[in-house]
Amino acid sequence: MPLAQFLKDELIKLDVSCDSRYDVFDLMYEEAFKRGYVSESFLPKIKEREETFPTGLNLDKYSIAIPHTDPECVFEQFIGVITLKEPVLFQLMDDKSKEVEVKVILMLGLNEPHSQLAILQKIMQIVQDEETYEKILAAKNCKEIHQLFNKLETA
Amino acid sequence: MKKTILVACGAGIATSTVVCNRVENLLKDNGIQAEVVQCKISEVASRQDGADLIVSTTILPTTYQIPAEIATAYITGIGMDKLDQKILDHLKN
């Protein structure tokens, strides 16, 4: 399944204001739950998971977070894309004692990831590429995000 | 003897899938016979018996009887070669 097919316009939130990572989760859950993409337990689960096993990643020049949780909570798969006006703090995946400022969040709503290596590798490719990061951050609308993801597919 | 490597992440879904693939390729390229098992970090304590190495993308909630390496490098792409070498060193013995 092509990467761009995981995108859903209602789960692309660009240049939004959130006070904390919890605000980001609330915002995404609200959209995903009312459309039946996730179960009610998705919200407490993703918060709990982020507390126990954070998903902040520190690249050399920027940081990104890839919150996700148990596959049982996800009915319809998605990749949520959030860009923030002002950064929020995420703890690092490999060191909880460190927090990083994050402006781009990729929320992964996946439920059969063992068969999705190619998709996950593409996501990691997005995470690792500074140019792609800058383009996501600069995107003004969903269409630009779709184009960006489509381009990665053929790259 | 054939080695066993536990590849773990918080939920046992996203990042460990990528790391599993990376580790499998690393072993293949170096002619090392080993089994790579993907699991949640919470399962590692009960599965470490008989395993030789833990490769985790997430923080280790406890200490284990077998060596463990944090593998965030495979997710960020920073320091991958160094991590490759560390993993290979563990498996040499």
Contacts between the chains, C-beta under 8 A, distances in Angstrom:
chain1	res1	chain2	res2	distance
A	49	B	10	6.0
A	49	B	11	6.4
A	52	B	10	6.8
A	52	B	61	7.8
A	53	B	9	7.4
A	53	B	10	2.9
A	53	B	11	7.5
A	53	B	41	6.8
A	53	B	58	4.5
A	53	B	59	6.8
A	54	B	58	8.0
A	54	B	59	7.8
A	55	B	10	7.7
A	57	B	72	7.0
A	57	B	75	6.1
A	57	B	76	5.5
A	58	B	76	7.1
A	59	B	76	5.6
A	59	B	77	7.9
A	59	B	78	6.9
A	60	B	78	6.5
A	66	B	14	7.0
A	66	B	15	7.8
A	68	B	11	6.4
A	68	B	13	6.8
A	68	B	14	5.2
A	69	B	11	6.1
A	70	B	11	5.7
A	70	B	13	7.7
A	71	B	11	7.7
A	71	B	13	5.9
A	92	B	72	7.9
A	93	B	15	7.5
A	93	B	57	6.3
A	93	B	58	5.8
A	93	B	59	7.5
A	93	B	72	5.5
A	93	B	75	7.2
A	94	B	57	7.4
A	94	B	58	7.0
A	94	B	59	6.2
A	94	B	70	4.8
A	94	B	72	4.1
A	95	B	59	6.7
A	96	B	59	5.5
A	108	B	14	5.6
A	110	B	13	6.4
A	110	B	14	6.4
A	113	B	13	4.3
A	113	B	14	5.7
A	113	B	17	5.2
A	114	B	13	7.7
A	114	B	17	6.2
A	114	B	38	7.4
A	116	B	17	7.0
A	117	B	17	5.7
A	117	B	18	7.1
A	117	B	21	5.6
A	120	B	14	6.0
A	120	B	15	7.9
A	120	B	17	5.2
A	120	B	18	5.0
A	121	B	18	6.0
A	121	B	21	7.5
A	123	B	14	7.9
A	124	B	18	5.5
A	124	B	75	5.9
A	124	B	77	7.6
A	127	B	75	6.9
A	127	B	76	7.1
A	128	B	76	6.4
A	128	B	77	4.0
